[in-house]
Amino acid sequence: MKRLAIFVSGNGSNMENILRRAKAGEIPAEVALVVSDNPQAYALKRAEKYDVECLVVDRRRFASPEAFEAEIARHLERKKIDYTLLAGFMRILSPAFVQAHRRKILNIHPALLPKFPGTHALRDAWEAKEKVTGVTVHFVDEGVDTGPIILQREVPVEKKDTLESLEKKIHAVEYEIYPEAINLVLEGKVRL
């Protein structure tokens, strides 16, 4: 069985969805590690309910980004992690880290890439008055939200929507599409 790590920085709702689905057998893998760069992340409290090892690697405690990532890599190796899932991890991984884990890191993004990369994608799509936005799951490469796309799903922006209601619609789609994409990767059905 493949072993997964989930990287988080905040609330952790996508992480919890993946943990719940893995425990239910809907994702045929074991989530062996949750990694957070934020000691205050609510995701850590969510993860406790699933009896999964949590690791806090606070970037401020390391002399360099390389030392920070080396500590994470050491634990990925220790836990024999096959795939890393970014679920609200608000840190850009270095090219060296990405290259060492090529096609083994997945990310979920709240927009239809290549439009609206970066940390404010939902707000950017809203302010651009898009009629359709969506969700993308992609492999991480050395760029910001530029890696090969695994799955995308559109979300219509309706006249009655507010930014808050659109965010709820995006989250609902994220909870469906991320497990689907993970399963495609685990089953070897992704062709690049």
MDTraj code that builds the backbone (N, CA, C; nanometers):
import mdtraj as md
import numpy as np

residues = "MET LYS ARG LEU ALA ILE PHE VAL SER GLY ASN GLY SER ASN MET GLU ASN ILE LEU ARG ARG ALA LYS ALA GLY GLU ILE PRO ALA GLU VAL ALA LEU VAL VAL SER ASP ASN PRO GLN ALA TYR ALA LEU LYS ARG ALA GLU LYS TYR ASP VAL GLU CYS LEU VAL VAL ASP ARG ARG ARG PHE ALA SER PRO GLU ALA PHE GLU ALA GLU ILE ALA ARG HIS LEU GLU ARG LYS LYS ILE ASP TYR THR LEU LEU ALA GLY PHE MET ARG ILE LEU SER PRO ALA PHE VAL GLN ALA HIS ARG ARG LYS ILE LEU ASN ILE HIS PRO ALA LEU LEU PRO LYS PHE PRO GLY THR HIS ALA LEU ARG ASP ALA TRP GLU ALA LYS GLU LYS VAL THR GLY VAL THR VAL HIS PHE VAL ASP GLU GLY VAL ASP THR GLY PRO ILE ILE LEU GLN ARG GLU VAL PRO VAL GLU LYS LYS ASP THR LEU GLU SER LEU GLU LYS LYS ILE HIS ALA VAL GLU TYR GLU ILE TYR PRO GLU ALA ILE ASN LEU VAL LEU GLU GLY LYS VAL ARG LEU".split()
xyz = np.array([
    [0.0839, -0.1180, 0.0000],
    [0.0000, 0.0000, 0.0000],
    [0.0886, 0.1246, 0.0000],
    [0.0537, 0.2210, -0.0860],
    [0.1294, 0.3456, -0.0945],
    [0.1100, 0.4268, 0.0324],
    [0.2136, 0.5044, 0.0645],
    [0.2124, 0.5860, 0.1863],
    [0.2143, 0.7334, 0.1468],
    [0.1253, 0.8096, 0.2094],
    [0.1079, 0.9501, 0.1765],
    [0.1479, 1.0393, 0.2928],
    [0.1987, 1.1582, 0.2589],
    [0.2167, 1.2665, 0.3548],
    [0.1310, 1.3822, 0.3074],
    [0.0718, 1.4541, 0.4001],
    [-0.0070, 1.5722, 0.3664],
    [0.0584, 1.6925, 0.4329],
    [0.0861, 1.7954, 0.3529],
    [0.1463, 1.9189, 0.4027],
    [0.0370, 2.0241, 0.4189],
    [0.0321, 2.0879, 0.5353],
    [-0.0713, 2.1869, 0.5666],
    [-0.0096, 2.3076, 0.6374],
    [-0.0820, 2.4196, 0.6307],
    [-0.0408, 2.5394, 0.7045],
    [-0.1543, 2.5996, 0.7861],
    [-0.2777, 2.5626, 0.7561],
    [-0.3901, 2.6321, 0.8187],
    [-0.5000, 2.5424, 0.8702],
    [-0.6189, 2.5639, 0.8187],
    [-0.7413, 2.5016, 0.8681],
    [-0.7450, 2.3492, 0.8509],
    [-0.7052, 2.3003, 0.7353],
    [-0.6947, 2.1561, 0.7153],
    [-0.8206, 2.0844, 0.6733],
    [-0.9172, 2.1539, 0.6144],
    [-1.0404, 2.0842, 0.5744],
    [-1.0150, 1.9858, 0.4598],
    [-0.9302, 2.0220, 0.3636],
    [-0.8963, 1.9271, 0.2569],
    [-0.8195, 1.8080, 0.3119],
    [-0.7280, 1.8343, 0.4052],
    [-0.6534, 1.7261, 0.4684],
    [-0.7475, 1.6302, 0.5386],
    [-0.8433, 1.6851, 0.6154],
    [-0.9359, 1.5990, 0.6885],
    [-1.0212, 1.5159, 0.5931],
    [-1.0620, 1.5747, 0.4814],
    [-1.1377, 1.5012, 0.3811],
    [-1.0564, 1.3820, 0.3282],
    [-0.9291, 1.4052, 0.3016],
    [-0.8423, 1.2969, 0.2519],
    [-0.8237, 1.1907, 0.3601],
    [-0.7999, 1.2330, 0.4840],
    [-0.7839, 1.1373, 0.5940],
    [-0.9092, 1.0509, 0.6103],
    [-1.0255, 1.1146, 0.6072],
    [-1.1520, 1.0419, 0.6240],
    [-1.1707, 0.9410, 0.5111],
    [-1.1431, 0.9832, 0.3902],
    [-1.1617, 0.8942, 0.2746],
    [-1.0596, 0.7800, 0.2736],
    [-0.9379, 0.8079, 0.3163],
    [-0.8376, 0.7006, 0.3244],
    [-0.8781, 0.5991, 0.4306],
    [-0.9240, 0.6461, 0.5456],
    [-0.9686, 0.5547, 0.6532],
    [-1.0871, 0.4701, 0.6077],
    [-1.1733, 0.5261, 0.5228],
    [-1.2911, 0.4546, 0.4738],
    [-1.2583, 0.3617, 0.3565],
    [-1.1328, 0.3641, 0.3092],
    [-1.0938, 0.2788, 0.1977],
    [-1.1246, 0.3371, 0.0609],
    [-1.1699, 0.4623, 0.0566],
    [-1.2012, 0.5263, -0.0714],
    [-1.0757, 0.5740, -0.1434],
    [-0.9690, 0.5927, -0.0692],
    [-0.8365, 0.6211, -0.1255],
    [-0.7492, 0.5047, -0.0805],
    [-0.7021, 0.4225, -0.1742],
    [-0.6284, 0.3020, -0.1361],
    [-0.4827, 0.3302, -0.0984],
    [-0.4667, 0.4026, 0.0121],
    [-0.3329, 0.4390, 0.0590],
    [-0.3416, 0.4698, 0.2075],
    [-0.2252, 0.4712, 0.2701],
    [-0.2176, 0.5071, 0.4115],
    [-0.1603, 0.6477, 0.4233],
    [-0.2310, 0.7346, 0.4939],
    [-0.1736, 0.8645, 0.5260],
    [-0.0850, 0.8424, 0.6479],
    [0.0462, 0.8464, 0.6252],
    [0.1423, 0.8111, 0.7292],
    [0.1985, 0.9319, 0.8030],
    [0.1770, 1.0526, 0.7487],
    [0.2384, 1.1698, 0.8089],
    [0.1643, 1.2959, 0.7668],
    [0.1422, 1.3848, 0.8631],
    [0.0932, 1.5204, 0.8361],
    [0.2049, 1.6152, 0.8769],
    [0.2436, 1.7036, 0.7859],
    [0.3519, 1.7988, 0.8101],
    [0.2940, 1.9391, 0.8055],
    [0.3245, 2.0192, 0.9075],
    [0.2823, 2.1587, 0.9093],
    [0.4016, 2.2486, 0.9367],
    [0.4058, 2.3600, 0.8654],
    [0.5071, 2.4619, 0.8916],
    [0.4576, 2.5629, 0.9945],
    [0.3331, 2.5442, 1.0415],
    [0.2702, 2.6380, 1.1342],
    [0.2292, 2.5654, 1.2619],
    [0.2961, 2.5917, 1.3729],
    [0.2626, 2.5223, 1.4979],
    [0.1193, 2.5480, 1.5447],
    [0.0575, 2.6569, 1.4970],
    [-0.0781, 2.6923, 1.5385],
    [-0.1848, 2.6438, 1.4396],
    [-0.1469, 2.5700, 1.3384],
    [-0.2434, 2.5268, 1.2361],
    [-0.3547, 2.4424, 1.2984],
    [-0.4777, 2.4795, 1.2710],
    [-0.5921, 2.4026, 1.3194],
    [-0.5916, 2.2614, 1.2593],
    [-0.5286, 2.2469, 1.1450],
    [-0.5175, 2.1156, 1.0806],
    [-0.4574, 2.0119, 1.1754],
    [-0.3663, 2.0533, 1.2616],
    [-0.3030, 1.9590, 1.3545],
    [-0.4058, 1.9002, 1.4513],
    [-0.5000, 1.9817, 1.4953],
    [-0.6075, 1.9309, 1.5827],
    [-0.6976, 1.8347, 1.5052],
    [-0.7259, 1.8679, 1.3805],
    [-0.8077, 1.7792, 1.2964],
    [-0.7381, 1.6435, 1.2780],
    [-0.6073, 1.6474, 1.2547],
    [-0.5322, 1.5242, 1.2277],
    [-0.5279, 1.4324, 1.3482],
    [-0.5280, 1.4893, 1.4691],
    [-0.5241, 1.4079, 1.5916],
    [-0.6372, 1.3053, 1.5959],
    [-0.7525, 1.3415, 1.5412],
    [-0.8696, 1.2525, 1.5429],
    [-0.8479, 1.1257, 1.4591],
    [-0.7481, 1.1301, 1.3709],
    [-0.7271, 1.0184, 1.2785],
    [-0.6045, 0.9345, 1.3135],
    [-0.5456, 0.9603, 1.4268],
    [-0.4329, 0.8811, 1.4745],
    [-0.3209, 0.8735, 1.3702],
    [-0.2869, 0.9892, 1.3159],
    [-0.1787, 0.9966, 1.2190],
    [-0.0669, 1.0813, 1.2804],
    [0.0554, 1.0438, 1.2552],
    [0.1690, 1.1188, 1.3083],
    [0.1700, 1.2598, 1.2501],
    [0.1845, 1.3583, 1.3378],
    [0.1944, 1.4989, 1.2963],
    [0.3342, 1.5499, 1.3252],
    [0.3862, 1.6251, 1.2332],
    [0.5197, 1.6823, 1.2451],
    [0.5106, 1.8321, 1.2200],
    [0.5560, 1.9115, 1.3144],
    [0.5637, 2.0561, 1.2952],
    [0.7087, 2.0899, 1.2649],
    [0.7288, 2.1508, 1.1488],
    [0.8616, 2.1968, 1.1093],
    [0.8478, 2.3469, 1.0863],
    [0.8737, 2.4226, 1.1913],
    [0.8569, 2.5677, 1.1902],
    [0.9759, 2.6314, 1.1193],
    [0.9506, 2.6931, 1.0057],
    [1.0567, 2.7514, 0.9233],
    [1.1431, 2.8499, 1.0027],
    [1.0834, 2.9186, 1.0973],
    [1.1575, 3.0198, 1.1745],
    [1.2674, 2.9586, 1.2608],
    [1.2634, 2.8303, 1.2820],
    [1.3631, 2.7646, 1.3681],
    [1.4843, 2.7124, 1.2898],
    [1.4851, 2.7382, 1.1596],
    [1.5937, 2.6871, 1.0758],
    [1.6725, 2.8032, 1.0165],
    [1.8013, 2.7832, 1.0033],
    [1.8901, 2.8885, 0.9550],
    [1.8671, 2.9220, 0.8080],
    [1.8129, 2.8269, 0.7321],
    [1.7947, 2.8503, 0.5896],
    [1.6760, 2.7677, 0.5385],
    [1.6230, 2.8062, 0.4223],
    [1.5181, 2.7239, 0.3609],
    [1.5667, 2.5811, 0.3317],
    [1.6939, 2.5694, 0.2970],
    [1.7498, 2.4364, 0.2672],
    [1.7484, 2.3477, 0.3913],
    [1.7818, 2.4037, 0.5060],
    [1.7811, 2.3259, 0.6306],
    [1.6381, 2.2864, 0.6679],
    [1.5440, 2.3771, 0.6468],
    [1.4020, 2.3506, 0.6707],
    [1.3551, 2.2330, 0.5853],
    [1.3843, 2.2388, 0.4563],
    [1.3410, 2.1321, 0.3656],
    [1.4159, 2.0018, 0.3911],
    [1.5422, 2.0096, 0.4322],
    [1.6180, 1.8882, 0.4638],
    [1.5539, 1.8142, 0.5808],
    [1.5055, 1.8896, 0.6782],
    [1.4377, 1.8271, 0.7926],
    [1.3096, 1.7567, 0.7473],
    [1.2338, 1.8209, 0.6606],
    [1.1124, 1.7582, 0.6081],
    [1.1487, 1.6328, 0.5291],
    [1.2468, 1.6446, 0.4415],
    [1.2874, 1.5309, 0.3579],
    [1.3324, 1.4121, 0.4422],
    [1.4001, 1.4409, 0.5512],
    [1.4450, 1.3334, 0.6412],
    [1.3258, 1.2542, 0.6943],
    [1.2198, 1.3227, 0.7301],
    [1.1008, 1.2547, 0.7829],
    [1.0217, 1.1841, 0.6732],
    [1.0211, 1.2392, 0.5521],
    [0.9564, 1.1691, 0.4407],
    [1.0268, 1.0365, 0.4141],
    [1.1585, 1.0396, 0.4212],
    [1.2377, 0.9175, 0.4020],
    [1.2128, 0.8192, 0.5165],
    [1.2133, 0.8703, 0.6394],
    [1.1910, 0.7857, 0.7570],
    [1.0566, 0.7135, 0.7490],
    [0.9544, 0.7827, 0.6999],
    [0.8199, 0.7246, 0.6923],
    [0.7953, 0.6530, 0.5588],
    [0.8962, 0.6498, 0.4713],
    [0.8866, 0.5834, 0.3416],
    [0.7643, 0.6331, 0.2618],
    [0.7587, 0.7647, 0.2478],
    [0.6464, 0.8296, 0.1806],
    [0.6606, 0.8149, 0.0292],
    [0.5505, 0.7730, -0.0339],
    [0.5470, 0.7599, -0.1796],
    [0.5015, 0.8884, -0.2480],
    [0.3997, 0.9540, -0.1917],
    [0.3452, 1.0764, -0.2499],
    [0.3197, 1.1790, -0.1403],
    [0.3432, 1.3055, -0.1756],
    [0.3150, 1.4173, -0.0857],
    [0.1999, 1.4973, -0.1447],
    [0.1021, 1.5288, -0.0601],
    [-0.0157, 1.6043, -0.1013],
    [-0.0127, 1.7399, -0.0323],
    [-0.0098, 1.8462, -0.1098],
    [-0.0171, 1.9799, -0.0531],
    [-0.1645, 2.0154, -0.0385],
    [-0.2042, 2.0517, 0.0821],
    [-0.3447, 2.0832, 0.1099],
    [-0.3477, 2.2116, 0.1933],
    [-0.3300, 2.3236, 0.1245],
    [-0.3231, 2.4499, 0.1955],
    [-0.1880, 2.4735, 0.2587],
    [-0.0835, 2.4211, 0.1978],
    [0.0529, 2.4441, 0.2451],
    [0.0996, 2.5748, 0.1825],
    [0.1195, 2.6764, 0.2637],
    [0.1413, 2.8112, 0.2139],
    [0.2896, 2.8470, 0.2019],
    [0.3657, 2.7537, 0.1512],
    [0.5082, 2.7759, 0.1340],
    [0.5473, 2.7196, -0.0025],
    [0.6312, 2.7915, -0.0731],
    [0.6802, 2.7437, -0.2029],
    [0.8003, 2.6537, -0.1785],
    [0.7932, 2.5341, -0.2335],
    [0.9036, 2.4390, -0.2194],
    [1.0136, 2.4738, -0.3199],
    [1.1368, 2.4550, -0.2795],
    [1.2496, 2.4912, -0.3651],
    [1.2586, 2.3991, -0.4859],
    [1.3215, 2.4475, -0.5937],
    [1.3435, 2.3612, -0.7091],
    [1.4176, 2.2321, -0.6727],
    [1.5146, 2.2398, -0.5832],
    [1.5900, 2.1196, -0.5446],
    [1.4984, 2.0179, -0.4773],
    [1.4105, 2.0627, -0.3883],
    [1.3170, 1.9712, -0.3212],
    [1.2221, 1.9090, -0.4228],
    [1.1688, 1.9912, -0.5116],
    [1.0751, 1.9417, -0.6134],
    [1.1442, 1.8411, -0.7046],
    [1.2654, 1.8714, -0.7481],
    [1.3383, 1.7802, -0.8365],
    [1.3655, 1.6465, -0.7683],
    [1.3921, 1.6494, -0.6392],
    [1.4186, 1.5258, -0.5652],
    [1.2926, 1.4403, -0.5507],
    [1.1748, 1.5020, -0.5686],
    [1.0467, 1.4312, -0.5545],
    [0.9610, 1.4476, -0.6801],
    [1.0261, 1.4467, -0.7949],
    [0.9582, 1.4697, -0.9222],
    [0.8387, 1.3758, -0.9400],
    [0.7243, 1.4353, -0.9748],
    [0.5974, 1.3639, -0.9999],
    [0.5484, 1.2884, -0.8760],
    [0.5934, 1.3313, -0.7594],
    [0.5507, 1.2693, -0.6333],
    [0.4823, 1.3694, -0.5413],
    [0.4665, 1.4959, -0.5876],
    [0.4022, 1.6001, -0.5075],
    [0.2806, 1.6510, -0.5840],
    [0.1637, 1.6451, -0.5210],
    [0.0404, 1.6949, -0.5805],
    [-0.0056, 1.8183, -0.5045],
    [-0.0749, 1.9070, -0.5754],
    [-0.1290, 2.0278, -0.5140],
    [-0.2707, 2.0500, -0.5636],
    [-0.3541, 2.1077, -0.4766],
    [-0.4885, 2.1489, -0.5162],
    [-0.4906, 2.3002, -0.5199],
    [-0.5542, 2.3546, -0.6248],
    [-0.5532, 2.4991, -0.6465],
    [-0.6949, 2.5463, -0.6787],
    [-0.7419, 2.6545, -0.6131],
    [-0.8795, 2.6993, -0.6306],
    [-0.9012, 2.7906, -0.7515],
    [-0.8583, 2.7449, -0.8685],
    [-0.8810, 2.8168, -0.9943],
    [-0.8536, 2.7197, -1.1086],
    [-0.8932, 2.7609, -1.2273],
    [-0.8654, 2.6809, -1.3464],
    [-0.7311, 2.7258, -1.4035],
    [-0.6267, 2.6594, -1.3589],
    [-0.4939, 2.6937, -1.4093],
    [-0.4898, 2.6714, -1.5602],
    [-0.4147, 2.7505, -1.6346],
    [-0.3090, 2.8403, -1.5889],
    [-0.3576, 2.9783, -1.5426],
    [-0.4890, 3.0033, -1.5474],
    [-0.5388, 3.1321, -1.4979],
    [-0.5289, 3.1376, -1.3457],
    [-0.4938, 3.2521, -1.2952],
    [-0.4955, 3.2840, -1.1525],
    [-0.4082, 3.1923, -1.0664],
    [-0.2781, 3.1833, -1.0978],
    [-0.1874, 3.1113, -1.0081],
    [-0.1646, 3.1929, -0.8815],
    [-0.1060, 3.1311, -0.7814],
    [-0.0681, 3.2024, -0.6602],
    [-0.1674, 3.1876, -0.5478],
    [-0.1404, 3.2594, -0.4399],
    [-0.2138, 3.2380, -0.3150],
    [-0.3505, 3.3042, -0.3094],
    [-0.3827, 3.3947, -0.4003],
    [-0.5115, 3.4656, -0.3952],
    [-0.5978, 3.4336, -0.5164],
    [-0.5911, 3.3114, -0.5633],
    [-0.6580, 3.2725, -0.6876],
    [-0.8085, 3.2957, -0.6843],
    [-0.8735, 3.2582, -0.5766],
    [-1.0185, 3.2719, -0.5689],
    [-1.0579, 3.4199, -0.5737],
    [-0.9913, 3.5002, -0.4932],
    [-1.0188, 3.6440, -0.4932],
    [-0.9875, 3.7059, -0.6293],
    [-0.8765, 3.6623, -0.6903],
    [-0.8378, 3.7168, -0.8204],
    [-0.9431, 3.6851, -0.9263],
    [-0.9954, 3.5625, -0.9265],
    [-1.1000, 3.5252, -1.0224],
    [-1.2266, 3.6060, -0.9962],
    [-1.2605, 3.6253, -0.8694],
    [-1.3788, 3.7035, -0.8327],
    [-1.3650, 3.8478, -0.8812],
    [-1.2499, 3.9077, -0.8533],
    [-1.2285, 4.0473, -0.8924],
    [-1.2211, 4.0648, -1.0440],
    [-1.1822, 3.9595, -1.1148],
    [-1.1786, 3.9640, -1.2616],
    [-1.3175, 3.9426, -1.3215],
    [-1.4169, 3.9191, -1.2352],
    [-1.5559, 3.8982, -1.2770],
    [-1.5700, 3.7807, -1.3743],
    [-1.4972, 3.6739, -1.3426],
    [-1.5058, 3.5519, -1.4236],
    [-1.6469, 3.4938, -1.4149],
    [-1.6951, 3.4397, -1.5228],
    [-1.8262, 3.3723, -1.5241],
    [-1.8125, 3.2269, -1.4812],
    [-1.6912, 3.1725, -1.5006],
    [-1.6605, 3.0352, -1.4616],
    [-1.5211, 3.0346, -1.4008],
    [-1.5085, 2.9701, -1.2871],
    [-1.3774, 2.9454, -1.2285],
    [-1.3728, 2.7962, -1.2004],
    [-1.2957, 2.7521, -1.1032],
    [-1.2932, 2.6087, -1.0780],
    [-1.1803, 2.5660, -0.9879],
    [-1.1474, 2.4389, -1.0011],
    [-1.0463, 2.3754, -0.9163],
    [-0.9529, 2.2945, -1.0059],
    [-0.8251, 2.2983, -0.9744],
    [-0.7240, 2.2220, -1.0467],
    [-0.6431, 2.1397, -0.9476],
    [-0.6172, 2.0145, -0.9823],
    [-0.5191, 1.9337, -0.9104],
    [-0.4047, 1.9108, -1.0086],
    [-0.2833, 1.9392, -0.9641],
    [-0.1678, 1.9286, -1.0538],
    [-0.0467, 1.8749, -0.9796],
    [0.0480, 1.8226, -1.0572],
    [0.1774, 1.7888, -1.0021],
    [0.2531, 1.9191, -0.9780],
    [0.3338, 1.9219, -0.8744],
    [0.4146, 2.0391, -0.8443],
    [0.5431, 2.0316, -0.9254],
    [0.5764, 2.1430, -0.9891],
    [0.7058, 2.1542, -1.0554],
    [0.7789, 2.2744, -0.9957],
    [0.8827, 2.3217, -1.0621],
    [0.9653, 2.4273, -1.0050],
    [0.8992, 2.5656, -1.0084],
    [0.7927, 2.5815, -1.0830],
    [0.7224, 2.7094, -1.0901],
    [0.6123, 2.7172, -0.9850],
    [0.5395, 2.8277, -0.9861],
    [0.4263, 2.8456, -0.8950],
    [0.2987, 2.8098, -0.9703],
    [0.2400, 2.6955, -0.9343],
    [0.1152, 2.6474, -0.9950],
    [0.1284, 2.6276, -1.1456],
    [0.2428, 2.5774, -1.1887],
    [0.2685, 2.5570, -1.3316],
    [0.2845, 2.4098, -1.3700],
    [0.2748, 2.3190, -1.2739],
    [0.3002, 2.1778, -1.3013],
    [0.1911, 2.1130, -1.3850],
    [0.2197, 1.9942, -1.4382],
    [0.1239, 1.9223, -1.5215],
    [-0.0093, 1.8986, -1.4494],
    [-0.1165, 1.9283, -1.5202],
    [-0.2511, 1.9176, -1.4637],
    [-0.2969, 1.7724, -1.4652],
    [-0.3524, 1.7294, -1.3518],
    [-0.4081, 1.5946, -1.3385],
    [-0.5583, 1.5987, -1.3644],
    [-0.6285, 1.6888, -1.2977],
    [-0.7735, 1.7046, -1.3146],
    [-0.8119, 1.8504, -1.2950],
    [-0.9183, 1.8903, -1.3640],
    [-0.9786, 2.0208, -1.3419],
    [-1.1297, 2.0042, -1.3426],
    [-1.1962, 2.0913, -1.2674],
    [-1.3417, 2.0924, -1.2692],
    [-1.3888, 2.2364, -1.2607],
    [-1.4823, 2.2715, -1.3483],
    [-1.5364, 2.4072, -1.3511],
    [-1.6381, 2.4290, -1.2404],
    [-1.6442, 2.5535, -1.1961],
    [-1.7448, 2.5990, -1.1001],
    [-1.8029, 2.7281, -1.1571],
    [-1.9333, 2.7288, -1.1902],
    [-1.9927, 2.8513, -1.2430],
    [-2.0038, 2.9587, -1.1357],
    [-1.9827, 3.0827, -1.1775],
    [-2.0010, 3.1971, -1.0890],
    [-2.1372, 3.2567, -1.1256],
    [-2.2309, 3.2441, -1.0329],
    [-2.3669, 3.2895, -1.0586],
    [-2.3865, 3.4320, -1.0084],
    [-2.4874, 3.5000, -1.0644],
    [-2.5129, 3.6395, -1.0265],
    [-2.5398, 3.6544, -0.8777],
    [-2.6022, 3.5545, -0.8175],
    [-2.6361, 3.5618, -0.6752],
    [-2.5167, 3.5325, -0.5839],
    [-2.4054, 3.4845, -0.6410],
    [-2.2889, 3.4494, -0.5598],
    [-2.2264, 3.5714, -0.4941],
    [-2.1734, 3.5482, -0.3761],
    [-2.0826, 3.6410, -0.3096],
    [-1.9467, 3.5728, -0.3094],
    [-1.8445, 3.6417, -0.2708],
    [-1.7128, 3.5785, -0.2611],
    [-1.7191, 3.4614, -0.1629],
    [-1.7933, 3.4779, -0.0547],
    [-1.8057, 3.3723, 0.0466],
    [-1.8819, 3.2512, -0.0077],
    [-1.9901, 3.2742, -0.0810],
    [-2.0663, 3.1602, -0.1355],
    [-1.9857, 3.0891, -0.2435],
    [-1.9094, 3.1651, -0.3211],
    [-1.8238, 3.1032, -0.4230],
    [-1.7159, 3.0183, -0.3562],
    [-1.6609, 3.0671, -0.2473],
    [-1.5597, 2.9905, -0.1743],
    [-1.6171, 2.8576, -0.1261],
    [-1.7399, 2.8580, -0.0769],
    [-1.8041, 2.7327, -0.0334],
    [-1.8222, 2.6366, -0.1501],
    [-1.8612, 2.6893, -0.2663],
    [-1.8768, 2.6035, -0.3850],
    [-1.7422, 2.5440, -0.4278],
    [-1.6379, 2.6266, -0.4222],
    [-1.5033, 2.5797, -0.4575],
    [-1.4601, 2.4687, -0.3619],
    [-1.4811, 2.4887, -0.2323],
    [-1.4423, 2.3860, -0.1347],
    [-1.5172, 2.2551, -0.1607],
    [-1.6445, 2.2616, -0.1906],
    [-1.7216, 2.1400, -0.2173],
    [-1.6626, 2.0633, -0.3351],
    [-1.6201, 2.1347, -0.4376],
    [-1.5585, 2.0692, -0.5537],
    [-1.4207, 2.0152, -0.5166],
    [-1.3449, 2.0896, -0.4373],
    [-1.2132, 2.0416, -0.3934],
    [-1.2257, 1.9076, -0.3218],
    [-1.3264, 1.8938, -0.2367],
    [-1.3434, 1.7710, -0.1578],
    [-1.3729, 1.6505, -0.2462],
    [-1.4239, 1.6733, -0.3658],
    [-1.4490, 1.5630, -0.4589],
    [-1.3308, 1.5384, -0.5525],
    [-1.2762, 1.6459, -0.6075],
    [-1.1757, 1.6308, -0.7135],
    [-1.0396, 1.5850, -0.6608],
    [-1.0005, 1.6285, -0.5386],
    [-0.8680, 1.5885, -0.4894],
    [-0.8604, 1.4373, -0.4684],
    [-0.9558, 1.3750, -0.4009],
    [-0.9504, 1.2284, -0.3905],
    [-0.9532, 1.1577, -0.5267],
    [-1.0305, 1.2102, -0.6213],
    [-1.0333, 1.1505, -0.7552],
    [-0.8950, 1.1551, -0.8188],
    [-0.8292, 1.2692, -0.8113],
    [-0.6962, 1.2846, -0.8701],
    [-0.5941, 1.1950, -0.8007],
    [-0.6016, 1.1878, -0.6679],
    [-0.5106, 1.1007, -0.5929],
    [-0.5267, 0.9566, -0.6400],
    [-0.6502, 0.9127, -0.6547],
    [-0.6748, 0.7757, -0.6992],
    [-0.6225, 0.7522, -0.8403],
    [-0.6383, 0.8487, -0.9293],
    [-0.5839, 0.8337, -1.0650],
    [-0.4325, 0.8136, -1.0605],
    [-0.3655, 0.8923, -0.9759],
    [-0.2195, 0.8797, -0.9634],
    [-0.1831, 0.7441, -0.9028],
    [-0.2510, 0.7056, -0.7960],
    [-0.2209, 0.5783, -0.7307],
    [-0.2437, 0.4584, -0.8223],
    [-0.3432, 0.4700, -0.9092],
    [-0.3756, 0.3603, -1.0018],
    [-0.2915, 0.3652, -1.1288],
    [-0.2013, 0.4618, -1.1400],
    [-0.1168, 0.4727, -1.2584],
    [-0.1903, 0.5161, -1.3843],
    [-0.2997, 0.5888, -1.3669],
    [-0.3837, 0.6278, -1.4814],
    [-0.3555, 0.7683, -1.5303],
    [-0.2532, 0.8336, -1.4792],
    [-0.2194, 0.9683, -1.5235],
    [-0.1093, 0.9571, -1.6280],
    [-0.1374, 1.0109, -1.7461],
    [-0.0388, 1.0109, -1.8542],
    [0.0048, 1.1532, -1.8796],
    [0.1328, 1.1750, -1.8765],
    [0.1855, 1.3106, -1.8972],
    [0.2442, 1.3228, -2.0365],
])
top = md.Topology()
chain = top.add_chain()
for i, resn in enumerate(residues, 1):
    res = top.add_residue(resn, chain, resSeq=i)
    for name in ("N", "CA", "C"):
        top.add_atom(name, md.element.get_by_symbol(name[0]), res)
traj = md.Trajectory(xyz[None], top)
